[in-house]
Amino acid sequence: MTEIFKGRLAILGMGYIGLPTAAAIATRGIDVIGVDINHATVAALSRGEVPFVEPDLAVAVSGAVAMGRLTATTETPEADAFIIAVPTPFNDDRTADLSYVKAAAEQIAPKLKSGNIVVLESTSPPGTTQKIGDWIGAVRPDLRMPRDGETGADVYIAHCPERVLPGRIMIEMITNDRVIGGLTPRCAEKAASIYRLFAQGEILLTDAASAEMAKLVENAYRDVNIAFANEISLISESLHIDVWEVIRLANRHPRVSILSPGPGVGGHCIPVDPWFIVSAAPTLSRLIRTAREVNDHRPHHVAQQVVEKAKRFRSPTVACLGLTFKANVDDVRESPAIEVVGLIAKALPDVDILVSDPYVSTMPALLAKYENLHLEGAYQAVERADIVVLLVEHEPFKAMRHTRLGGKVIYDTRGAWH
């Protein structure tokens, strides 16, 4: 008989993954407590409001709060199961910063009872789920931690990495297959009982380290393919060949599917996760490292191209369209567009740079120090500009009439106006 979770669930981290997961489970009739250290986030959730833009999320959250199934707090409560969905950034040496995960595990530990489930959703290097068991065990030596090949554990610990796309989180959370890796097979099965509440895709059970590595490999695969497209773009540019035409023609081959180049790679996952593989096996991950270096350099190349174009003018005005890391979302995490704008502003301190993004209402903190940057509406920015740089293919930008762009130097990093 397939096991389905029926208890009380706490989720630590009410961000882009934790909050949608909380809403998806709460709307299935489970009492969910969202835990976050940000008091403003907790206050907003308690009112049934969401702190960021994601299609269908606001309706799910307001409904779950109205039903009394979803509550929020800054304190870790007692529960029957805990999901950790906190950030895992990297350190200066590009190794994983697991301090948030460790803090979450240590907050959970005093609340644990025999039979509880702990699931790590945060993307992490292989071995992190085992470390959660070690961290909890250090706080709670009275509880038996799960060990591979052993039976009789008091708690069940597993890893279930998120694999959703911002802008489609509420859809993909339901429809995508889920990989669940346990410290023991019983741990994986117990964790799966939670995801069976809402996941319609196939649930694939494995060991914790394989689940951790699978998530990193998914994002490294995408990073390598994006790097290939960006490198083809560099080569085509140097040879004065239209890269968009080259890719269009090459992709007519039945076994070729080249991605689109861009100004870099952003978001919390792809620019970060491949480094976890590199740090785990530095001498063996040469291709993955090179792809990261290609994509990390891309914003510098784009900025330099804009600076070169600006030299054609005596006193140019530059319009940069887009600040988020991808189209039609408000997520600016690891955004290459922000890096490009900052590099241009630094290189051209005497040039007015107009920045526009329909999803960003205030200048990001990383750009606030540049006095030559100004937030403008898209039409006003383009009208005033001599050089227009498209960094993010938001729908309003793609729909802009070409007559508005006439007579201006255009640098379209996304091929949206090609």
N, C-alpha and C positions, 0 to 999 in steps of 0.2 A: 504494500500500500504506500502510495506517494505521500510523504510528510509535508504538511503545510504549517507554517508558523502561525501561532494564534496569540502570542503574548503582547507585551509592551515593548516598544522599540525606541531607543535613543540614537540620534545621529549627531555626531560631533563635526561641526563645520557646515554652516548654512550658506555655502557659496554656489558656484555654477553646477556642482554635482550633488552636494548634500541636500540642498533645498528641493530641486526637482525630484530626487529620490524620496525625500520625506513626503512630498505632495502625492507622488504616485502610490506610495504605500498607504498613506492616511485615507485617500479616497477609496481604498479597498476595505475600509472598516477597521483598520488597526490604529490603536492609539500610538501616536508618534510624538516624541519630544525632540525639538530641534535645539541644539546647544551651540552657542557661538559666543566668543569673547567680546564681540562688538555690540555694545548696548543699543546703538541706533538700529542695527539689524534686528535684534531681538524685539525692540519696541515696534518696528515696522511690521514684523511677522505677527506679533500679537494683535495688530489691527487688521490683519489679513492682507497686508501690502507686501510687494516684492521689492528688493533693493536693486534689481537690475532687469534689463529688458530681455525677455525670452518668450517667443510665441507660445501661447496657451498656458504658460506658467501662472500668470496672475489669476486666471479663472480657477485653476486647480487649487492654488493656495487659499484664495478667499473662500472657496467652497469647503475645503478641509477645516479651516479655522472656524467657519460658521457652524459646521457640524460638531465642533468640539473635539475632533480627532487629531488636530495638529496644534500643538502649543510650542512656545519658545522660552528659553531661559539661558542665563549665563552660567548656571551651575549644573554639573553633571548629575543626573538623577539616578535612582535605582531603576533597573529595567530588566527585561528578560533577554534582550539582545542589544548589541551596540554596533553601529557602523561608524568607522573613522573615515571622514572625507575632508581631511585638512590638506593644506598645501605641502608639496615636496619640491621646493626650489633647489638650485644647486649653489654650492659654495664657490668662493673665488677660484679654487682649483678645479671646479666643475664636477666635483664629487657631490653626491646627494646630501642635502641638508635634511636630516631626519628629526630635527629637534621638535617640530610640530607633532609628528607622529608619536614620538616618545612621550611628549607632554600629554597627548590624548590618552595613550595607554596607561600612564600613571594616574590620570584623573579617573579612568574607568576602574582601575584595580580595586580601590576600596569599596566600590559598589557591587562587585561581582558576587554572585551566589553560585552554588553548584548547579550545573545544567545550562548556564548562560552561554550565549554565542557572541563572539567578537569577530567582526569582518573589517578588514582593511580594504578600502576602495582607492585610496590615494596611490597614484602611480609610484612605484618604488623599485629599487634594485633587488635582484635575487637575494634572499636571505632576510629581508626586512620583516616578513610575517613571522619568521622564527624569532627575530629579535623582540617582537611584540610579546611573544610568550615569555621570553627571558625577562623583559622589563616588568611585566605583570607578576611573574614568579618572584622577582626580587622584592616586590611590595607585599605580595600575598604568598608567603611560603607555606601557608596552610592549605592552599589549593594545588592539586596535581595538574601540571600543564601537559598538554598533548605532546606525545613524542611518537615519531614514525615507528611502526612495528609494535607499539605498546597499546594496551587497552586500559580502560578505567580512568580516563582523564575527567577532571571536574568541570572544565570549561572547554569550549570548542572554538578554535581559532582558524580563520581562513582568509584568503585574499580573493576579491572579486573586482578586477580593474574596470573602471568605466571605459566606455568606447563609443561616446556620442559626439555629435557635431554641433557646436553652438549654432543656434538658429533652428535646429531640429531636435533639440534635446528631448522634449516631451514625446516626440514620435519615436525616435530611435531607442530611447530607454525602454519602450514597450516592445518594439519589433526586432531589435538586434539580438543575435545570439549572445549569451553570457558565458564567460569562462570563470569557473570557481575552483580555486586550488586550496585544499586543506592541509594542515600540518599532519593530518591523518585522513584516511578515506571517510571516517565518520564525521570529522570536522567539515569536510566538503559537503557532505549530505545535509548536515544541520544548517549550514549557510544557505544551501540551495532552497531550503524550506522557506526562507524569507523571499527570495527572488521569484519563486513560483507564485507569489501573491499577485504579481503584475507583469512579469516578463512573458511575452508570447513567443519569443525566439527560443531556439534550442539552448538548453542549459548543459554545458560541457564540464564534467568533473575531472579534476586532475590534482596534482600535488601543488603546493604553494609556490615553490621556486619556478616551476614551469609556467604557472599563471603569471607570475611577476615578469618573467622573461618574455612571454608571448606579447604582453602589452608593450614592452619596450621595442620588440621586433616590429610590431605593427607600425609604430611611429617612425622607427629608423628606416623601414622600407619606403614610407612616403617621403621621408627627408632625402633619401638617396635619389629617388626619382625626380623630386623637385630640383635637386642640385644638378642633375643631368640637364633638365630644361634650362636652368639658369646659366649653365656653362655653354650650352648651345647658343643661348642669347648673346653671351659675351663674344663668342667666336663669330657669329653672324654679324654682330655690330662692327667688329674689327675688319670684316671683309665687305662691309657695306651691302649686306644681304638682309632682306626682310625676314626676320625670324618667325613671324606669324605665318607667312606664306610657306616657309620651309616646314614648319610643324604641321600645317594643314595638309601639305602634300605627303609628308612622311606618314601621317596617321591614316592615309588611305590604304596603307599596307594592312592586310588582315591580321597580322600579328604584332603590330606596332601601335602603341597608345601613349604618346609623349604628353606629359602634363604641360600646363602653361607656365612660363616664367613669370617672375614678379619682382618686387623691390626687396624681397627677403622672405623669411618664414617667421610667423608669429604665433601667438596663443601660448597657453601654458604647457602644452604637451610636446609638439614636434621640435621646438628649439631646445628643449631641455632633456627629454627622455633618451635620445641617442647617446648623450654624454654619460648616462648611467651605464650603458654597455661598454663604452670606451674605458671608463674608470674601472670596470670589473675585469676587463681583459685588454689592457692598453697596447700590448704588442701584437695582438691578433685582429684588432678592429680598425685596420688601415682604411678601408673603403668608407666605413661609417664616419670615421674622424674627418676624412677628406671632404665628404659631403657636408658635414657640419661647417667646416672651414669655408667651403664655397658659399654656402647660404649665409653664414655670418658676415662674410665680406660684401655681400650683395648691396646692403644699404649704403656702404661707403662708395661703391661704384656709381650707384644711382645719384647720390649727392654730388659726386665729382662731375658727372655729366651735366647736371643742372648748373653748377658753378661755371663750367666751360661755356654753356649757352649764355649765361648772364654776362660774360665778358664781351659779347657782341653789342651790348647796350651801354650808353653812358650812365644812365640812372634807371635801371630796370625795376619793375615790380613783379614779384613772383607769386603765383597762386598755387598752393598745394592742396589738393582735394583728397581728403581722407586721413583719418588718424587711427581708426580701429585696426585690429589685426586681420580682419576679414570683412567681406561685404555684408551689409544689412544686419549688423549686430552692434551693441555698444561696448563690446569687450576690447580693452586696449592692452591686455596683458602681453608683454614681449612683442609689442607691435613694431614691425620694421618701419612702418610709416612714420611713427614718432621719432625713431632713430634718424631716418632720412631728413625730416624737417629740422631736427636739432643740429645735424651736421651742416645743413645748408645755412642755417641761421648763424652758426659759429664761423663758417667760412666767408659769409657775406654780411658782416655786422652793420654795414651802412645801407643795406638794401631792405626795402619794405617787403615782408613776406606775409601774405594773407593766407590764412589757414581756414578750411571749411570742412565740417563733417556734420551731417544731419543728426547723428547719434551722440555727439559730444557737445555739451553746452558750456563747459569751462575748460580753460587751457590745462592740459595734463601737467602734473607737477614737474616732470622732467624737462618741460619746455618753458616753464614760468619765468626762468631767469633771463630769457632772451627778450630784450626790449624791442627788437625789430619784428617780433611776431605778433600778429593781430588776428583774432577770430572774426570771420566775416561770413555772411551768407554766400552760398555758392555763386549765384548770379552776379552779385556785386563784386566778388573776388575776381571772377573771370572777366568781367567788364573792365576792371581797373588794371588787369595784369598784362604784361608783355609776354611772360612765360607761364604756361599752365602745365602743372605736373599732376597727372592722375596717379594716385597711390593706392586707392581702394575703389573697387568698382561698385559702389553703392548704386542702387537703382536710379535715384534722382540724377546722379552724375551720368550714368549710361544714357538716360533719356534726354540729356541736354542737346538742344539743336546745334547742328554743326555750324550754323550761321553765327552763333555766339562765339565760336572759336576762330572765326575767320581773321586772318591777319596776325595771328599770335603764334609764337613758337610753342609747339605741343610736344610734351614728353609723356607718352602714355605707357606706363610700366605694366599695365594689365592687359593691353590689347583690346580694351572695351570699345574704343573708337576706331579700331582698325577698319 
